[in-house]
Amino acid sequence: MAARPEMPTADDCWTVAGRTYRSRLIVGTGKYKSFEENAAAVAASGAEIVTVAVRRVNIADPKQPMLTDYIDPKAITYLPNTAGCFTAEDAIRTLRLAREAGGWTLVKLEVLGEAKTLYPDMIETLRATEILAKEGFEPMVYCADDPIAAKKLEDAGAVAIMPLGAPIGSGLGLQNRVMIRLIVENAKVPVLVDAGVGTASDASVAMELGCDGVLMNTAIAEAKDPILMARAMKAAVEAGRLAYRAGRMGKRRYADPSSPLAGLI
Amino acid sequence: MNDETVSIRVNGEHRRVPEGISIADLALELGLEPAKVAVERNLEVVPRSTLGSVTVEDGDEYEIVTFVGGG
């Protein structure tokens, strides 16, 4: 068989809101022990997009180091989020400030329903998506694993649909493969699993379902060795993507021998 | 120069600053680089290009934010 030099990074890009990326892994920048560890994990993950939060500057200590000193926004796309926002108004206010701070319109919208599950409030999320799209934002939207809501988000101007695989920070793995698969089949914009990944195989599962990418934070940041886990996630996302493209074998209920029966002595 | 001051709130904290300063001056006085932050004044985002020309008024409420780690 001829050598096939193609690599997932060489010819298999994905595009969101007109921007093309090679890496299908988006990583968060929260929960790390230090900026150094965070930057090393981002490098090891190969991620070209990182999520960031928008928060008050520390006026008591304005000279303390900042994230931008360690992860260069010119080299890595900063995707500002609305974590901690429970209404459309709070999320929109946060993103208007983010747009001014960064100068870009590609953002991650999340409007949460309650603190215990951090489950999205889809009514507020849809309302915020409509307003943000009208204001010229390009929102990638964290959402429930609801194919109908996902379609409405797309119609409202979401540039990517990002259903949770399990609660944020839970590391439980994809609990909803059937629903994620339905969302992928129906969507005309990229679909990324956002939240729920705990270990490498979870990321592969998401990619094998046909997702365009995976977004994670805690699975890397809370690993005993975050930099090694970042490498694992990079490999898992690439492996899952290749398996999806390759097209897996069908499943059988019983055995099927791999060696020929003809010529048996 | 005059010695008058105005009373404002920045990120929820009360402050007195010299009358007539711009928002860019305010950021510098707080030790911040205007290019690294975004400013909201009385619930309206202030475009970065106008930070140097908008004057801080008595009673203003400011939110000054930046990017931090998050998921």
Chai-1 contact restraints between the chains, C-beta under 6 A:
chainA,res_idxA,chainB,res_idxB,connection_type,confidence,min_distance_angstrom,max_distance_angstrom,comment,restraint_id
A,G28,B,G71,contact,1.0,0.0,6.0,A-B,restraint_1
A,T29,B,G69,contact,1.0,0.0,6.0,A-B,restraint_2
A,G30,B,G69,contact,1.0,0.0,6.0,A-B,restraint_3
A,G30,B,G70,contact,1.0,0.0,6.0,A-B,restraint_4
A,G30,B,G71,contact,1.0,0.0,6.0,A-B,restraint_5
A,T51,B,G71,contact,1.0,0.0,6.0,A-B,restraint_6
A,V52,B,F67,contact,1.0,0.0,6.0,A-B,restraint_7
A,V52,B,G70,contact,1.0,0.0,6.0,A-B,restraint_8
A,A53,B,V68,contact,1.0,0.0,6.0,A-B,restraint_9
A,A53,B,G70,contact,1.0,0.0,6.0,A-B,restraint_10
A,V54,B,V65,contact,1.0,0.0,6.0,A-B,restraint_11
A,R55,B,V68,contact,1.0,0.0,6.0,A-B,restraint_12
A,R56,B,N11,contact,1.0,0.0,6.0,A-B,restraint_13
A,R56,B,V65,contact,1.0,0.0,6.0,A-B,restraint_14
A,V57,B,L32,contact,1.0,0.0,6.0,A-B,restraint_15
A,V57,B,V37,contact,1.0,0.0,6.0,A-B,restraint_16
A,V57,B,I64,contact,1.0,0.0,6.0,A-B,restraint_17
A,V57,B,T66,contact,1.0,0.0,6.0,A-B,restraint_18
A,I59,B,N11,contact,1.0,0.0,6.0,A-B,restraint_19
A,I59,B,L30,contact,1.0,0.0,6.0,A-B,restraint_20
A,P62,B,L30,contact,1.0,0.0,6.0,A-B,restraint_21
A,P62,B,G31,contact,1.0,0.0,6.0,A-B,restraint_22
A,P62,B,L32,contact,1.0,0.0,6.0,A-B,restraint_23
A,L67,B,F67,contact,1.0,0.0,6.0,A-B,restraint_24
A,L67,B,V68,contact,1.0,0.0,6.0,A-B,restraint_25
A,L67,B,G69,contact,1.0,0.0,6.0,A-B,restraint_26
A,N81,B,G70,contact,1.0,0.0,6.0,A-B,restraint_27
A,A83,B,G70,contact,1.0,0.0,6.0,A-B,restraint_28
A,R96,B,V45,contact,1.0,0.0,6.0,A-B,restraint_29
A,L97,B,A38,contact,1.0,0.0,6.0,A-B,restraint_30
A,L97,B,E40,contact,1.0,0.0,6.0,A-B,restraint_31
A,L97,B,V45,contact,1.0,0.0,6.0,A-B,restraint_32
A,L97,B,V65,contact,1.0,0.0,6.0,A-B,restraint_33
A,E100,B,A38,contact,1.0,0.0,6.0,A-B,restraint_34
A,E100,B,V45,contact,1.0,0.0,6.0,A-B,restraint_35
A,A101,B,A38,contact,1.0,0.0,6.0,A-B,restraint_36
A,N217,B,G71,contact,1.0,0.0,6.0,A-B,restraint_37
